[in-house]
Amino acid sequence: MTGFSPPRIFRRRHSGVAAALALLASAAVVAALPQPAYAQQPATTTASASAARTGHATVNGVRIAYAVHGDPTSKQTPLLVLHGAFMSGEAMAPFVTPFVASRPVITIDARGHGRTGKVGGAFSYDQMADDAAAVLASLRVERADVLGYSMGGSTAIAMAVRHPERVGKQVIISGAARLDGWVPEVLEGIAKMTPEMFAGTPMETEYKRLSPTPDAFPDLVAAIKHIDSTPFAYSDAQLRAIPGKTMIILGDADGITFEHAIKLFKLRGGADIATATQGFMTQPPKARLSILPATSHIGVMAEAPTIAEQAIAFLDDAMPPMPEGFF
C-alpha cells in the first residue's frame, strides 16, 4: 500500500512543517487512504463484515456512541478498537474487518468525535478510558482485549492502568504512555493547529457528516490541542503492574520516539534476557514489539493488513515458529 499524502487543498493552503505535523498528529484515515466502499456505506456495516449493532451508552450523563460486530457476550474475548484524534469508530474499519471473522469487535466514538459529538470542553485520557470501560460494562462485557491507535493507543494504556479488570491484552499502535513520548516537534505542530487549517479537508467533512453537533469542529480542534499540551504520564510502576500482555507497534518514521516505545516494551516484559541468551522461545512472550519500515504515523493506517496479521497472532497467544533444521 502507498503511504500518506496530505490532501491537495491542505498542501496548497498550509505548506510547511507546522501543517505537516498537524496532519500527522490528526491521523485521519479518511485523508490517508483512498475512499473505500465502507466510507460510503451506512454506519451499520463495514466493507466485508456482517451488520453491526449501534447504540449509545450513558456515562456520567454523556452519551458515548458505539458499534458492535458479533456477540460480545460469547465465549470468545471481544476486541475493543479505539480510534485516533479527529477520527471515529467507523474510520477504524481497516482495523475492524480483519478481526470480525474470529472474534466480536466493539468500536467507540470518543468524546468530541464521530457520533458522540461535543460533550463539553477539554477531555483527558483518563476520562476516555473511563468512558470505554463504562461502555464495556453497559454491554455486559467483563473483559476485552484492546487495540488503540494514536490517541486511542494512549487511551488503551490508560484503560489498562485504571481498569485492569476490564482489559486483557493490549495492542498499542503509535500511542504513548506519557506526553513526552512524542517527538517534540510534533507537539509544536499540534499547538499551531487552527480550525481554518482543516477547512474543506476530509477530516472536517467526516466530522460534520457524523456528528450530532456538526458546528462544533472548532471545539474539537481546541480539545485536541489541549490534550496534546497537557503533561500526563503513567509511572513505571503502573505500567509494570498491568496484568495483560502488550504488543507495541509503530512506524520507523512515526511521531512516537523509539526511546519511549522501547522503554514501554521493556516495562511490559519485553527484551527478556533468558530468551536472548538461549536464542529461542519456549513460550509466547509477555510483550511484542513491531517497527514497520518506511512508515509514518499516518502511514501506519495503510499497513492495517500487516498489523492485523501480527496482532491476531499476539491476541491468540500463538507461539512464534521455530525454523526447521536447528534442533
Buried (B, 14 or more C-beta within 10 A) or exposed (E): EEBBEBBEEBBEBBEEEBBBBBBBBBBBBBBBBEEBEBBEEEBEBBEEBEEBBBBBBEBEEBBBBBBBBBEBEEEEBBBBBBBBBBBBBBBBBBBBBBBBEEBBBBBBBBBBBBBBBBBEEBBBBBBBBBBBBBBBBBBEBEBBBBBBBBBBBBBBBBBBBBBBEBBBBBBBBBBBBBBBBBBEEBBBBBBBBBEEBBEEBBBBBBBEBBBEBEEBBEBBBBBBBEBBEEEBEBEEEBBEEBEBBBBBBBBEBBBBBEEBBBBBBBBBBBBBEEBEEEEEBEEBBEBBBBBBEEBBBBBBBBBBEBBBEBBBBBBEEEEEEEEEEEE
